[in-house]
Amino acid sequence: MSVELATSLLADALVVFGVFIMTIGVYGMIRLPDTYTRLHATSKAVVLGVISLLAASVVTGDPEIILRVALIGVFLVLTTPVSAHVIARAAYSREEKMVSPDAVDESSKDLAGR
């Protein structure tokens, strides 16, 4: 197997994996019941899916692209958790409840007495 064929197959596999992960994130956004679980699904999809797509472009090998992809990856890894935290904090400030029956609000005052 030639090197070009191997890198092409690896890039294709990374693209398929990234699209699959992002599809699961979209499905989670539609299917999950409340803001907090939706936020979890979408933030994981961004990090895993987009980083996989970025890795596919690194495999192609252009040196200019590698630096840009590294900067985009670092930016996503740093900003995705921060934005997810801000959205969750805003939902908590608006007193949005967790819909799942098994969910436990650990910040609730009635847990202090147990």
C-alpha positions in Angstrom: 0.0 0.0 0.0 1.4 3.4 -0.9 1.8 6.2 1.5 -0.6 8.4 -0.4 -3.3 5.7 -0.2 -2.7 5.2 3.5 -3.0 8.9 4.3 -6.0 9.2 2.1 -7.8 6.3 3.9 -6.8 7.7 7.3 -8.2 11.1 6.4 -11.4 9.6 5.1 -11.8 7.5 8.3 -11.3 10.6 10.5 -13.9 12.6 8.5 -16.4 9.7 8.8 -15.7 9.5 12.5 -16.1 13.2 13.0 -19.3 13.4 11.0 -20.6 10.4 13.0 -19.8 12.0 16.4 -21.4 15.3 15.3 -24.5 13.4 14.1 -24.8 11.9 17.5 -24.5 15.4 19.0 -27.3 16.7 16.8 -29.4 13.7 17.8 -28.7 14.4 21.4 -29.7 18.0 21.0 -33.0 17.0 19.6 -33.7 14.0 21.8 -32.5 14.9 25.3 -35.0 16.5 27.6 -33.4 19.6 29.2 -30.8 22.3 28.7 -28.1 20.7 30.9 -28.1 17.3 29.1 -28.4 19.0 25.7 -25.4 21.1 26.5 -23.4 18.1 27.5 -24.2 16.4 24.2 -23.4 19.4 22.0 -20.1 20.3 23.8 -18.8 16.7 23.5 -19.8 16.7 19.8 -17.9 19.9 19.2 -14.7 18.8 20.8 -14.6 15.2 19.5 -16.2 15.8 16.1 -14.5 19.0 15.0 -11.1 17.9 16.4 -11.5 14.7 14.3 -12.3 16.7 11.2 -9.3 19.0 11.9 -7.1 15.9 12.4 -8.2 14.7 8.9 -6.9 18.0 7.4 -3.6 17.6 9.3 -3.1 14.1 7.8 -3.2 15.6 4.3 0.2 17.3 5.2 0.4 20.9 4.1 2.6 22.7 6.7 0.5 25.9 6.6 -2.6 24.0 7.3 -1.1 22.2 10.3 -0.4 25.4 12.2 -3.8 26.8 11.5 -5.5 23.5 12.5 -3.4 23.4 15.7 -4.6 26.9 16.6 -8.2 26.1 15.8 -8.0 23.0 17.9 -6.5 24.8 20.9 -9.1 27.5 20.6 -11.9 25.0 20.6 -10.5 23.0 23.5 -10.2 26.2 25.6 -13.5 27.9 24.6 -16.0 25.0 24.5 -16.0 24.3 28.2 -16.1 28.0 29.0 -19.1 28.6 26.8 -20.9 25.4 28.1 -20.4 26.7 31.6 -21.8 30.1 30.8 -24.8 28.6 29.2 -25.4 26.2 32.1 -25.0 29.0 34.6 -27.5 31.2 32.7 -30.0 28.3 32.7 -29.4 27.8 36.4 -29.9 31.5 37.0 -33.2 31.3 35.2 -34.1 28.4 37.5 -34.5 25.9 34.7 -35.1 22.5 36.2 -33.6 19.1 35.2 -36.3 17.1 33.6 -34.8 13.6 34.1 -36.5 11.8 37.0 -33.1 10.4 38.1 -31.4 13.8 38.1 -30.2 15.2 41.5 -29.6 18.9 41.9 -26.6 18.9 44.2 -26.8 22.6 44.8 -30.3 22.3 46.2 -30.8 23.4 49.8 -32.9 20.3 50.7 -30.0 18.0 50.2 -28.1 19.7 53.2 -30.4 18.0 55.7 -29.9 14.4 54.4 
